Amino acid sequence: MHQIESVKPHQQSLILRYADGAEFVVDMAQVIAQGGVYAPLADPVFFAQVQVGRRGRFLAWPDELEFCADALRLQGQATISSAS
C-alpha cells in the first residue's frame, strides 16, 4: 500500500510525492478527455483543488471525485530524482 505525501497539479498532470520518497508525474489528459464524471477536471480551477485524502491513500476533488494512490503510482512516470 502506497501513501501519497503531497500533490502538486501542473496543467493536466499531477506531481506526486510518496511516503517512500519516490516522485511520479501522472498525466491526467486521457482521463479528462473521457468526459462524463471526469469532465470537471478539465477546468483548471477545479483541477487545482486536488487534495491528498485520508492517510495518503487517495487523491480527492470536490464532489467525491477520487483516485487511488496505488493506481496513480502504476500509471505514473517516475521522475529522474526518484529514479536514483
C-alpha positions, 0 to 999 in steps of 0.5 A: 500500500502506497501513501501519497505525501503531497500533490502538486497539479501542473496543467493536466498532470499531477506531481506526486510525492510518496511516503517512500520518497519516490516522485511520479508525474501522472498525466491526467489528459486521457482521463479528462478527455473521457468526459462524463464524471471526469469532465470537471477536471478539465477546468483548471480551477477545479483541477487545482483543488486536488487534495491528498485524502485520508492517510495518503491513500487517495487523491480527492476533488470536490464532489467525491471525485477520487483516485487511488494512490496505488493506481496513480503510482502504476500509471505514473512516470517516475521522475529522474530524482526518484529514479536514483 
